[in-house]
Amino acid sequence: MATGNDGKLAPELVHQLFEDHAGELRAFLLGVLRNHDLVDEVLQLTFSKALESGGTSKEETRKGWLFRVAYHEAMGLIRRNTIQKKSLNQLGQTTKFFSTDSPDQRLLDDENIEQIRLALTQLPESQQAVVKARIYENKTFNEIAQDLDIPLGTVLTRMRLAIKFLSSRLDHPSE
């Protein structure tokens, strides 16, 4: 029996599918992922999925099913890796825990950050909203325009004015 009522494929059939299609799948995935280690990971995920639920596919379309599963697994892996890299990058920008700076330098950095925060509070609320959305929320200018329901040009102008004001305040903090 090649397939069970539970949607699983017999291990022998999955082994045969691996023998028949792993080479083509590997070449396809290498074109998508451009990384041999990731290709191996996705191949393993694909054939695990074939073992678990490959019985839901029709025998005559099983090769196409394998390629579809492999593609979706590759895209999922790319998304997860992108999110992980972005999270690590943001963590690296916001944390001082792993800093190799001297205590004096960290103190100066903290003072600069406090000056920036103070200068931000002196901006008009409309400019503050744009700066916070762009810097702290990593939103694009288009997203900010949509969120605030204002034209893109207005968002860009507010950002330009905010940067000009902040630059003058940070260059001459006594003002």
Disulfide bonds with the S-S distance in Angstrom:
none
